[in-house]
Amino acid sequence: MKRIMAVVHGRVQGVFFRAYTHEEASRLGLKGWVRNRSDGSVEVLLEGESATVDQMIIWLHRGSPLSLVSGVSVTEEQPIGENGTFSIRYY
């Protein structure tokens, strides 16, 4: 299991980034959430199988069709067995 916190920078708000992230993470069976940050970036918490989380990190670098990702910072955390599904949070 792997758990990461990622912050995605660039043109990632107002371009359906959260919706596409939700769709992709759900498709991969990951747990966690995505939310906009007040500085214009997007924060993503992911937990799941290591290879699947790595696959999602690659996707975050590409982003949604209308986004323009300029960078992704990733911090690995201790897995805690995140419950539920992947969700969109609102601030």
C-alpha positions as YAML, in Angstrom:
chain: A
units: angstrom
residues:
- id: 1
  name: MET
  ca: [0.00, 0.00, 0.00]
- id: 2
  name: LYS
  ca: [1.05, 3.57, -0.70]
- id: 3
  name: ARG
  ca: [-0.32, 6.95, 0.39]
- id: 4
  name: ILE
  ca: [0.69, 10.29, -1.08]
- id: 5
  name: MET
  ca: [-0.28, 13.93, -0.86]
- id: 6
  name: ALA
  ca: [0.18, 15.79, -4.14]
- id: 7
  name: VAL
  ca: [-0.15, 19.46, -4.97]
- id: 8
  name: VAL
  ca: [-0.72, 20.19, -8.65]
- id: 9
  name: HIS
  ca: [0.27, 23.61, -10.00]
- id: 10
  name: GLY
  ca: [-0.60, 25.40, -13.22]
- id: 11
  name: ARG
  ca: [-3.93, 26.08, -14.87]
- id: 12
  name: VAL
  ca: [-5.81, 23.47, -12.85]
- id: 13
  name: GLN
  ca: [-8.86, 25.30, -11.53]
- id: 14
  name: GLY
  ca: [-11.89, 26.06, -13.69]
- id: 15
  name: VAL
  ca: [-10.89, 23.35, -16.20]
- id: 16
  name: PHE
  ca: [-12.70, 20.34, -14.66]
- id: 17
  name: PHE
  ca: [-9.44, 19.07, -13.14]
- id: 18
  name: ARG
  ca: [-11.16, 17.81, -9.99]
- id: 19
  name: ALA
  ca: [-13.87, 16.01, -11.96]
- id: 20
  name: TYR
  ca: [-11.37, 14.27, -14.23]
- id: 21
  name: THR
  ca: [-9.16, 13.40, -11.24]
- id: 22
  name: HIS
  ca: [-12.18, 11.91, -9.48]
- id: 23
  name: GLU
  ca: [-13.07, 9.88, -12.57]
- id: 24
  name: GLU
  ca: [-9.54, 8.52, -13.06]
- id: 25
  name: ALA
  ca: [-8.88, 7.75, -9.38]
- id: 26
  name: SER
  ca: [-12.25, 6.00, -9.09]
- id: 27
  name: ARG
  ca: [-11.56, 4.00, -12.26]
- id: 28
  name: LEU
  ca: [-8.26, 2.85, -10.72]
- id: 29
  name: GLY
  ca: [-9.95, 1.94, -7.41]
- id: 30
  name: LEU
  ca: [-7.99, 4.47, -5.34]
- id: 31
  name: LYS
  ca: [-9.16, 6.01, -2.07]
- id: 32
  name: GLY
  ca: [-8.79, 9.64, -1.06]
- id: 33
  name: TRP
  ca: [-9.93, 13.05, -2.26]
- id: 34
  name: VAL
  ca: [-9.20, 16.08, -4.44]
- id: 35
  name: ARG
  ca: [-9.82, 19.75, -3.64]
- id: 36
  name: ASN
  ca: [-8.98, 23.24, -4.86]
- id: 37
  name: ARG
  ca: [-6.61, 25.35, -2.78]
- id: 38
  name: SER
  ca: [-6.90, 29.09, -2.29]
- id: 39
  name: ASP
  ca: [-3.57, 29.67, -4.07]
- id: 40
  name: GLY
  ca: [-4.94, 28.28, -7.38]
- id: 41
  name: SER
  ca: [-3.39, 24.83, -7.06]
- id: 42
  name: VAL
  ca: [-5.18, 21.53, -6.51]
- id: 43
  name: GLU
  ca: [-4.44, 19.15, -3.63]
- id: 44
  name: VAL
  ca: [-4.86, 15.38, -4.04]
- id: 45
  name: LEU
  ca: [-4.70, 12.64, -1.40]
- id: 46
  name: LEU
  ca: [-4.30, 9.14, -2.85]
- id: 47
  name: GLU
  ca: [-4.08, 5.74, -1.19]
- id: 48
  name: GLY
  ca: [-3.99, 2.31, -2.79]
- id: 49
  name: GLU
  ca: [-1.69, -0.27, -4.31]
- id: 50
  name: SER
  ca: [1.75, 1.21, -4.93]
- id: 51
  name: ALA
  ca: [1.77, 0.65, -8.70]
- id: 52
  name: THR
  ca: [-1.72, 2.14, -9.03]
- id: 53
  name: VAL
  ca: [-0.80, 5.25, -7.03]
- id: 54
  name: ASP
  ca: [2.28, 5.64, -9.23]
- id: 55
  name: GLN
  ca: [0.06, 5.38, -12.32]
- id: 56
  name: MET
  ca: [-2.17, 8.14, -10.94]
- id: 57
  name: ILE
  ca: [0.84, 10.36, -10.24]
- id: 58
  name: ILE
  ca: [1.78, 10.07, -13.92]
- id: 59
  name: TRP
  ca: [-1.80, 11.04, -14.81]
- id: 60
  name: LEU
  ca: [-1.62, 14.10, -12.50]
- id: 61
  name: HIS
  ca: [1.35, 15.38, -14.50]
- id: 62
  name: ARG
  ca: [-0.81, 15.28, -17.67]
- id: 63
  name: GLY
  ca: [-4.05, 16.48, -16.07]
- id: 64
  name: SER
  ca: [-7.44, 17.04, -17.62]
- id: 65
  name: PRO
  ca: [-7.87, 17.94, -21.31]
- id: 66
  name: LEU
  ca: [-8.21, 21.69, -20.60]
- id: 67
  name: SER
  ca: [-5.61, 21.93, -17.83]
- id: 68
  name: LEU
  ca: [-2.01, 23.00, -18.17]
- id: 69
  name: VAL
  ca: [0.03, 21.38, -15.40]
- id: 70
  name: SER
  ca: [3.27, 23.18, -14.64]
- id: 71
  name: GLY
  ca: [4.36, 20.99, -11.75]
- id: 72
  name: VAL
  ca: [3.36, 18.34, -9.23]
- id: 73
  name: SER
  ca: [4.89, 18.06, -5.77]
- id: 74
  name: VAL
  ca: [4.43, 14.68, -4.11]
- id: 75
  name: THR
  ca: [4.92, 13.79, -0.45]
- id: 76
  name: GLU
  ca: [4.71, 10.17, 0.58]
- id: 77
  name: GLU
  ca: [2.88, 9.45, 3.84]
- id: 78
  name: GLN
  ca: [2.30, 6.39, 5.97]
- id: 79
  name: PRO
  ca: [-0.72, 4.43, 4.66]
- id: 80
  name: ILE
  ca: [-3.61, 4.41, 7.14]
- id: 81
  name: GLY
  ca: [-6.17, 2.26, 5.32]
- id: 82
  name: GLU
  ca: [-8.25, 5.14, 3.93]
- id: 83
  name: ASN
  ca: [-11.95, 4.25, 4.04]
- id: 84
  name: GLY
  ca: [-14.66, 4.88, 1.49]
- id: 85
  name: THR
  ca: [-14.14, 5.90, -2.09]
- id: 86
  name: PHE
  ca: [-12.46, 8.78, -3.89]
- id: 87
  name: SER
  ca: [-14.29, 12.09, -3.42]
- id: 88
  name: ILE
  ca: [-14.26, 15.74, -4.42]
- id: 89
  name: ARG
  ca: [-13.92, 18.11, -1.48]
- id: 90
  name: TYR
  ca: [-14.92, 21.74, -1.57]
- id: 91
  name: TYR
  ca: [-12.28, 23.75, 0.31]
...
